[in-house]
Amino acid sequence: MEKMAPALHQKLGASPDSIVALIVRTDGDPARYLPRLAELGFAVGHQFRLLPGVSVRGRARAALSLLDEAWVLRVEEDQPVTTM
């Protein structure tokens, strides 16, 4: 399984200095990866436990660098949830 959808990868690559909101799915407890996310310049929002991960805000360039991190399982754009 790929870590990021091709459309998101293209969007981030086209505007590497833009600020993006993402959900990063992690391999296990996300708390142990918070220092690394801060190192990469991300502001962490919520931590998720059921499906381990975190919501983050940061530069698109840094988001692309997450793809090289072994503990990152998936990177998705954080979008509002709506109901029908």
N, C-alpha and C positions, 0 to 999 in steps of 0.2 A: 504494500500500500504506500502511495506517495504521501509525503509529509504536508504538502500544500497543493491546492488545486492550481492547475496551470493558469487560469484566469487571474487568480490572486497574485501569483508569482509575477505575471506580466504587469499587473497594476502597480505592484510595489517597485519593480524594476524601472518602470517609466517615471516614477516620482520618488527617488530614494530619500529625499529630504523631507517628505511630507510626514505628518504625524498620523499614526494609524492606531485603531483599537482592535485588539486581537484576543482570541481565546487560544491558549497554548495548552495542549493536552500533554501530560507528563507521564513518565514511567515511574509510577509510585507517588508517594506523598510529595505534593508540590512545594511544601515548606522548605525542603532541603535545597531547592533550586533558586530560592529567592535572592540569595547573594549574587548568583551569576546573572540573574535577570537585571539586578540593579547595576552590576558591572557593565552590562550592555546598554544601559541608559533607559531601561523600562521603569515606568511607574506601575506598580502592581495594584490592582483593584481587589476583586474577590478571589478567594481560593475555593476550589471545588473539590469535594471529597468522593462523591459517588462515582463520577468519572474524573479521575485525578487531573487537575489542571488549574490554570489561573487566567484571569482577565488582565491584560496589560495595555498600556499606551506607550508608544515610543516611535522612533524614526523607522521608516520603511526599510532603510539600509540595515538597521539592526535586526529587523524582522527576518530579512533574508539570511542573516548570519545564524539565526536559530536553526536553520536546516542542517547545519554542521554539528549540532549538539546531539550526542547519542541519546540523551534522556528525553528529547523532544519527540513525541510520537506523531503529533499533528498540529498544524497552525491553521486557524480559521479566522475569518473576519468576524469581529464581534458586531452583531446587528441587533436592533430592537426586536423583541418577540411580540407578535401580535396574535390575537385570537380572532376567530371568525365571527 
